[in-house]
């Protein structure tokens, strides 16, 4: 289990971890620890918010720092998937070509444009966070990773190789049920904290999951690691948006 946790943090974050040998057995439960990466990011996010306020930073500086903080902590792995997916979707090419674009290390014009749009929207929405809703934003980092991890294990894959397929194949059959339990526990916590806003966040996440599955199957013939990253970024910004509206 410890190796699975180290693999999860090494894969999905820039948080320093000890070097270990990766093998299929060690990866059995790594997806179960994916939400724990979100937990750590959420805790740092909340503490960062409070520390910046205590120092006396203004709303603009706080919003800018908190916007880039999750990207810095996760190493941009999910934003990379978001940008690659945008490029592939915007190409209007056959599925095979879209999948090739996902693997292309170069960034296209659409990725650059939508990356700027995403960060600008995030900056504006983060500026609407208050000392109450920030805890739901932090819970959103956990919730989005639970849904993303569950999709990697259960959704149809667009390719037989790649990160999503490899992670799914290595994962134990019990992983999807453990993620469901983690999801239920997270949802209960969000509802207990704030029934209305927590409930809205849960529904928004499920709505994004439904769209993600439908889009991925139609456009790409299944999911990949990049498309899972696209979903995670989409889920997080929609949670921010609903909390900005319902603050």
Secondary structure, DSSP 8 states (H G I E B T S, - for coil): -HHHHHHHHHHH--S--------TTTTTTGGGGHHHHHHHHHHHHHHHHHHHHHHT--HHHHHHHHHHHHHHHHTTHHHHHHHHHHHHHHT---HHHHHHHHH--S--HHHHHHHHHHHHHHHHHHTT--TTTHHHHHHHHHHHHHHHHHHHHHS-BS-SSSHHHHHHHHS-TTHHHHHHHHHHHHHHHHHHH-HHHHHHHHHHHHHHHHHHHHHHHHHTSSB-HHHHHHHHHHHHHHHHHHHHHT-
